[in-house]
Amino acid sequence: MTLLAHSDVIHRCFRCGFCKLTYDYGAEGFNCPIYHRFRLETYSPGGLMWLTRGCLIDHDLEWGPHLSHILFSCTMCGNCAEQCRFDFKTHLLDIFRSVREEAVETQRPLPPKVAQFLENVYLYGNPYREAKDVRSDWVEELGVRRFSKGDEFLYYVGCVGSYDSRARKAAKALATLLLEAGVSFGILGSQEQCDGNEVKHLGESGLFEVLRDGNVRVFRDLGVKKIVTLSPHSYNAFKKDYPQEFEVCHYTQLLRDLIEQGRLKPGQQPQITVTYHDPCFLGRHNEEYDAPREVLRALPGIDLVEMARYGKNAFCCGGGGGNFYTGISASGKERASIARVREAAATGASVLAVACPICLTMLEDALKSEWLDESLVVKDISEIAAESVKGHRAVVDPLRRSKGG
Amino acid sequence: MEYRELVRSLVEIVGEDYVSDNPEELYIYARDSGTEGPRRVDCVAMPRTVQEVQGIVLLANERCIPVTPMGANLTLNGLALPNKGGLVLDMKRMDRILELNRMARYVVVEAGVTQGMLGSYLEKNSPDLEHSRPEAPAMATVVGNIMIRGHGYLSLRYGNNAHMTNGMEVVLPTGEICNIGSLSVSPWPFCKGPLPDLTGLFCGWHGTTGIVTKLSLKLFPRRRLLDVVGFICTDLELIPELLRAITHTDMADNVFVIGSALADARGPVQFITISITGDLEEELEYKRAVFRKMAAEFGDGSGTVKFMKDVPDLLKTRFVEKPPFVSPALAADFDKGGGYRYCGAILPTWQIPSGWKKGMDIARRHHKHYFYGIQVLGYGHSVMFGFVYTFNRADRSSVRDTSDAMKETNTMVLELGGIPWKAEASAQSDIVARMDANTLGLITRIRKVLDPNGIMNPGNWEV
């Protein structure tokens, strides 16, 4: 949708500021990650609305590097659309995305890191400038196969899970769980390329279409029917922006089912307190708040506690909208991820559970820079579940062997 | 050049992230949600501590640079927009709640603490206490509300919110940090003290006498139960007496009169909402019975006053919901135009009927629906009569028309013996023009003493 399509809406923002808050206007702080980070009124949903109008509709303001920085800082976390009191709330994210589209289409200067991100994805199929054939280096030791016709699930790993060394551990953990449960699945390996979620949110709709069409072609050629994603960002793209012919689930939804069906058997672990961080693209964007919690609750020894901001009120890690790469709003001591790990630490939990490879890397970095990593660890739910299942096997396997099983 | 140097100095005080003279920040800080502006802004800074505020003020005073302190910029009347350029101080980074004293029932907040933050904090830490919450979005700041002599949901019992401060910490225009109230003598900001009441040097002055960085706010008992009962009154002339009767029971916690052209196709109908509180349901039931009886007997039982069997949800949630939804903010989008202004006229109660009729005339002349919200202050010592005008922000003629309607309303209010609240620059001129010359002279002399270089939000309360 173009910015023009929103021209009868964009002036209606009053800048009342509810968009910066949680439902209870929490004393924990502002819930808009860019306002939290920068604190200038420009870096807020209302600021973005007024600047957009000033520059692109009223032409009172010229496009420049600072405006570009502001407009591309938004993480697309969706808190504003959740909290806005007006009926045009459903337009907010579309407007922010449309502005970026307009900037890309009219070749206005983009923040250098944004331009670099898009160029990398265009040239390499991933933002890291990595070769496609190293995408699946991590699977060799596990015996994970390439997807072939007849496999039930395509395990779509995504760029962060494939290339980031920390996120790879989560990708591996999920693979071991799927193998353990006897799920029929395969990966795309070097055929996998970016899902395009961040590309779309950064306004490069043309590149997004190329990625989407390429992925769909591969899925169809291979006979893919069901997709399980490691990342909520991939889940969001496949579910909302791809043809509806594929059945898509986030891995926590599949793990919940596998545990319920008894195909995964968690084992008793030492008692630990865990708090869970809702990823924006799983929670607010797709309203999946339960599956990750149900998985955690099904793991013996875990005491689940909530942070002050959770569910619809959850505070973004600051990495969405490409920020995990561009770093526009994800740098500095006041970045959202720092506040989030402090909030997690305040619960007394020893584990901060996530269900997104981007959140995993953002929050782990923040934990280290806050020197909180001795009292708190960040783990993906796939890793926590894998440890639990491994614990079960450690008990069961010797028994089986002793019985000749 | 002068401002480039200033920016460099400001960066040394508050850090690079919190100073800007970029066109984008200047654009946003030059505007508010009403029809005033845009104004010239030369740079923006966001201090975190009182020492940073002091450093900035010393710098500005030395160079005679205008300083405009800003909370949430939600007055709608341009009070946090500079009249003469210079530096806008966005105070919202000073956002700590520093002390809660349950025994003496006060809380100490920094200048950037919002109404929402404080409400949420009290809900969590002391749900038996509350502050006088204004009808404003949750982002509105506590200190800003006091500085504009705002009012809130406890103003019927305890008066204007500015009466609810025990004192404050202020950075004077010449840079001294000054404690006002008991804190000037005692370790605790628990009262204004039997001292000269200096809070009056800062409340209602629109930031022209100093920058409040910290404030001690009185809290009040919060009853367990809250309900809203209501009257419908079809005789406008009865309203003042009716309000007198309601407030005289000492059973109402908050009283509003609400009227609008949209709800009122058959002629003026006034809704009167009365918030009642108690610790027992029996207490509430007794209060309901008192007001039911009052409605039946009022106007000699002619039926011009009716007790509402069920108060409409929209009216009820406005006063009952916790945390508040603050439906008045929604008025901004009645016409899908995103614009909203109101003249908050402080009037004597008996002028309600005249104000009502004259306001309708003004609305009609400017092709607007009329929306009224009248809040009874201090047992009917006065009312805040809100004449609300919505407009389409994208339509310049609609903006202009609203601005004109506001000017006419301000004049009408003054003619009725009232005073426009949080008056914009033109309304201040109208007020000052009618002010007793010696009073105006006193105001001018006080400002000159406190702010010899005239740096603090100049253009306000001036001849």
HADDOCK unambig.tbl for C-alpha pairs under 7 A between the chains (distance, minus, plus):
assign (segid A and resid 11 and name CA) (segid B and resid 337 and name CA) 6.92 0.50 0.50
assign (segid A and resid 11 and name CA) (segid B and resid 338 and name CA) 6.37 0.50 0.50
assign (segid A and resid 11 and name CA) (segid B and resid 393 and name CA) 6.00 0.50 0.50
assign (segid A and resid 11 and name CA) (segid B and resid 394 and name CA) 5.91 0.50 0.50
assign (segid A and resid 12 and name CA) (segid B and resid 333 and name CA) 6.80 0.50 0.50
assign (segid A and resid 12 and name CA) (segid B and resid 336 and name CA) 6.45 0.50 0.50
assign (segid A and resid 12 and name CA) (segid B and resid 337 and name CA) 5.24 0.50 0.50
assign (segid A and resid 12 and name CA) (segid B and resid 338 and name CA) 3.72 0.50 0.50
assign (segid A and resid 13 and name CA) (segid B and resid 338 and name CA) 5.68 0.50 0.50
assign (segid A and resid 14 and name CA) (segid B and resid 33 and name CA) 5.85 0.50 0.50
assign (segid A and resid 14 and name CA) (segid B and resid 332 and name CA) 6.83 0.50 0.50
assign (segid A and resid 14 and name CA) (segid B and resid 338 and name CA) 5.44 0.50 0.50
assign (segid A and resid 14 and name CA) (segid B and resid 339 and name CA) 6.70 0.50 0.50
assign (segid A and resid 15 and name CA) (segid B and resid 33 and name CA) 6.80 0.50 0.50
assign (segid A and resid 16 and name CA) (segid B and resid 137 and name CA) 6.06 0.50 0.50
assign (segid A and resid 17 and name CA) (segid B and resid 139 and name CA) 5.78 0.50 0.50
assign (segid A and resid 18 and name CA) (segid B and resid 138 and name CA) 6.80 0.50 0.50
assign (segid A and resid 18 and name CA) (segid B and resid 139 and name CA) 6.87 0.50 0.50
assign (segid A and resid 24 and name CA) (segid B and resid 120 and name CA) 6.29 0.50 0.50
assign (segid A and resid 24 and name CA) (segid B and resid 323 and name CA) 6.15 0.50 0.50
assign (segid A and resid 25 and name CA) (segid B and resid 116 and name CA) 4.95 0.50 0.50
assign (segid A and resid 25 and name CA) (segid B and resid 117 and name CA) 5.82 0.50 0.50
assign (segid A and resid 25 and name CA) (segid B and resid 120 and name CA) 6.21 0.50 0.50
assign (segid A and resid 25 and name CA) (segid B and resid 138 and name CA) 6.97 0.50 0.50
assign (segid A and resid 26 and name CA) (segid B and resid 117 and name CA) 5.72 0.50 0.50
assign (segid A and resid 26 and name CA) (segid B and resid 120 and name CA) 5.55 0.50 0.50
assign (segid A and resid 27 and name CA) (segid B and resid 117 and name CA) 4.49 0.50 0.50
assign (segid A and resid 27 and name CA) (segid B and resid 118 and name CA) 6.99 0.50 0.50
assign (segid A and resid 27 and name CA) (segid B and resid 120 and name CA) 5.90 0.50 0.50
assign (segid A and resid 27 and name CA) (segid B and resid 121 and name CA) 5.62 0.50 0.50
assign (segid A and resid 38 and name CA) (segid B and resid 17 and name CA) 6.99 0.50 0.50
assign (segid A and resid 42 and name CA) (segid B and resid 25 and name CA) 5.98 0.50 0.50
assign (segid A and resid 42 and name CA) (segid B and resid 28 and name CA) 6.44 0.50 0.50
assign (segid A and resid 47 and name CA) (segid B and resid 28 and name CA) 6.97 0.50 0.50
assign (segid A and resid 67 and name CA) (segid B and resid 24 and name CA) 6.40 0.50 0.50
